Amino acid sequence: QRQKCDGMRPVCRQCSKMDRADACAYDDKQQKSRTMLLKEQIFQLERYLHDLESSSGSGSSSGAPSSPCNVELDSRFSPVSDDSRASNRQFPSYTFASTSVSPSPPHSEASSIAPSMLLNPTEHRVKSEDSASCSSSASSLAGPSHTDPGRTLSPRAKQFLLDIFFAHRHQFCFYASVDRFHEPFQPGNEPHPALVNAIYLLACHFANSQIYTDLEFPFYTQTQHEINVALDTSDRLPDIVQASALLAIYLFMNNRVMEGYRHTFSAIKLAVGTGLHQIQPQSVLTGIYPAHAPLIPILPPRDAMELQDRILAFWQIFTIDRCWSAANNLPLALSDKDTPQCRILTPWPLEASKWDAIGFQPPLRAFFDGAELSDPSEETIPSLKAKAAVLYELTSRSKDGSDPNGWTYRFSEDALHRFSSTIPSVPLNCEYLVIQTMIYTSFIHLRRHVTSDGRALKAGHSIVQLICQLTDADWPCLDPIISACWLSVAEMFIIAIAHLKLDTSSGDLSNVISGYRHNLNVLVQALTTFGTYFALSGEFASKVELACG
């Protein structure tokens, strides 16, 4: 018998009772209530759990893709897949969310955010009948939608998330101008939705509210969807490089290594295709730049600010690639081959007036030749971090037994000594602490196989001293790559203790071993504390504790 529709939104009561919510003819499919959005999230999570249970024995492929400089580039990439085409195994783990102790948000009301602040009024009016039938109707949904979760945010909530992200952006190597992200947007200068959603995603991680934690999955999914839309239309591609870079960091810090590497590789591929690695400043006239247009032409920057943002976008993904590829023993996404296609010509992210001061040549060549700024205080944090990443990655290749008398070893050591002497003497903050830690870790990479001279152990002790200087306010503001550095130091002390236990010719070494164990305890405690904010660090802490027995 045909039943009359009672007109309830978003699904009539008859269809709800019959578990036919997705087939309700009354649903106009255009605007979904918060309950419907929650149902879709439940469906996605159920499907994700089912995927894990059915493929518990399978793992991500460790095969590395070929370098972007060796493949044909065109205007259509497939670096990420939206959830309608991708396996749910690509969705990151969120075990950190329920236990995270986030820093104090910029607004005093952030610790107890009301749904009315988060949602627009039209989305907040949810019928009680919908809430009651949420769990019973979840299985009837056809699949996830691409409803933009940002549309459910009030202007106040959007600004709240932007404030949080900008307070933490240095942890993601994001140094671009923030002015363009404040509404109302300047015509023609609006950030791409993919970048905005990636920013909201990372802000939700630090928001210290379950309401925002629940939005991480929707923002993650929506960011991937927007990236694919942008690649289809070649829309604001420099923004897509940055969005992919942010997704990569998000995945790395949640211990989703291969997925993070895939996003890194995709961002590098797009950066090379659009020519972001060979940006020529207007003030630099030189014949080293290619005369031909990039494989994926993009509009020239409108002004000096956009030019600087593109330079910063390139060095952001460059730094992420160097750091996280080395930390995970993966090949570089952007190889350091000196070919016309791969050669990096984009200047270091310095003030424009400094480019002429050092004379322009390819930045990596200038770095290794010592053609640097005469006044180290004129260096910028993005430039210092990128250079530290270069040495961190380069020395990581030497950590497993390079010949100390070999050319590569001496070349790396000379560059490392020269760079470490140029670090400005300024009051220690989180960014300089991370840079110093990367430098000390690079020394350990080089000298791990000659620990008898004590220099690697001295560098490890210096890192422990830096840890002891951290305050409670510093922990949530550290770059997640520092956890990989701490892991390297801990592994060195474990090896040193094992060697000392086997040494029967040097007398009583119990005090030395005790000192090394103290350093190990500091490192484990640091990794555990940092794991409160980043799941990867907690995994490293467990690994060290297991190795220590």
Beta strands, then each sheet from edge to edge (+ up, - down):
end
